[in-house]
Amino acid sequence: MNIPSMMKKFLYLILLVFVSANVHGQAPTQAYLDYMNGLENYVQNDLYGKVAAVLYDVDELPPAEDYINFVKQIKKELDGYLEENASGLEISEKEQAKVFTNTMLVQLGDLYLDRGQELDTSEKLLFLEKFFGDTGLETSILELSDDLARSMMMSVHGALGIPFGMPNEQVAAFVEELEEPKKEMFMAALIQNDMMMLTGGYDKNKSQVEGFKRAYPQSMHIGNLDAGLISIEKLRAGAEVENFSFVDLEGNQVSLADFKDKIIYLDLWASWCGPCINTFRTKTPEFETKLRDKEDVVLMYISIDEKEEPWRNYLSKNPMRGTHLFAGKGFQAEIMQYFKVWGIPRYLIIGKDNKIIDVNAPRPGDEAFEVLSKIQ
């Protein structure tokens, strides 16, 4: 089994907590940093081995009941660790620590679903419901961070056998059939995740939030959903994009406003991104050829490589048409934060006067060509 992928998943979550502590405008206390360092040490030197022994170093998938009991023991250890190290933590940091613990537990449930490939969909869904009930997650989740909401939806997608990131009516249908309080919690997570993924756009997300508030007017999740909706209002169709600036291959500063008379098909990528490179090789050449007669369309490729050298090296060996710009800073690049991009490649269409047309546009191909052809 692929233990390294599991390790990366946990370490990625830990990194996100450090980032979010600063994103919310408050630097973490030293006590919180010490708490997280200790937790990272526990995950690397203790939890990995325990999970491997129970889930990966065995020939058969353990019974669901046995694995849930194992996770309940992990929960006791995590709760005990927080209690022992709570001194010096701000109230908000204690709450954040609880949210992160819940996120880790959800991920542990997801690992069981990943490992249990032999289970059919009904068995996976039964496990998911039992897991949230028996571990106490359905009552202990009082706040949904973006990471927790995403983890919950990844678990639902995994149980249904649907690739995460692809809109699917089965997910919403499953949530609708849940009993309370799981239904309220998963519905909030679904809407919050849809807003993060920009699924359906601002108007659909606004309708989702309004429907949730009618169904659950006293819900503790309303504040997060309202905040999420406010954060994507600037990304609605027709909104004017902030005038970001980048470096081109000649070292000049180039801004989006320089193309206000054009339609921009924007491709966010990096030289280390396998799917990005694969698209360049298999889809982009034909896509570029089809667009050559459309003088009002600009193919804009923005790299988020940390350093310019890999970006320049790739393009020198693999020249492509279009405008090539460098943002740097990886997923912390301003444009990535602005458009809530959590995975690449990502495609956007920005119309004339730098107004948004689609912040989650089709990949290079016939569908994207048809969309671009219809824009006036």
HELIX and SHEET records of a PDB file:
HELIX    1   1 ILE A    3  VAL A   23  1                                  21    
HELIX    2   2 GLN A   30  TYR A   42  1                                  13    
HELIX    3   3 VAL A   43  LEU A   47  3                                   5    
HELIX    4   4 TYR A   48  VAL A   51  1                                   4    
HELIX    5   5 ALA A   52  TYR A   56  3                                   5    
HELIX    6   6 ALA A   64  GLU A   84  1                                  21    
HELIX    7   7 ILE A   91  ARG A  115  1                                  25    
HELIX    8   8 THR A  121  ASP A  134  1                                  14    
HELIX    9   9 LEU A  137  SER A  140  1                                   4    
HELIX   10  10 ASP A  146  LEU A  160  1                                  15    
HELIX   11  11 GLU A  169  GLU A  177  1                                   9    
HELIX   12  12 LYS A  182  MET A  197  1                                  16    
HELIX   13  13 GLY A  201  ALA A  215  1                                  15    
HELIX   14  14 ILE A  222  ILE A  232  1                                  11    
HELIX   15  15 GLU A  233  LEU A  235  5                                   3    
HELIX   16  16 LEU A  256  PHE A  259  5                                   4    
HELIX   17  17 GLY A  274  THR A  282  1                                   9    
HELIX   18  18 THR A  284  LYS A  290  1                                   7    
HELIX   19  19 GLU A  308  LYS A  317  1                                  10    
HELIX   20  20 GLY A  330  GLN A  332  5                                   3    
HELIX   21  21 GLU A  334  TYR A  338  1                                   5    
HELIX   22  22 LYS A  352  ASN A  354  5                                   3    
HELIX   23  23 ASP A  366  LYS A  374  1                                   9    
SHEET    1   A 7 GLN A 253  SER A 255  0                                        
SHEET    2   A 7 SER A 245  ASP A 248 -1                                        
SHEET    3   A 7 THR A 323  PHE A 326 -1                                        
SHEET    4   A 7 VAL A 297  SER A 303  1                                        
SHEET    5   A 7 ILE A 263  TRP A 269  1                                        
SHEET    6   A 7 ARG A 346  ILE A 350 -1                                        
SHEET    7   A 7 ILE A 356  ASP A 358 -1                                        
END                                                                             
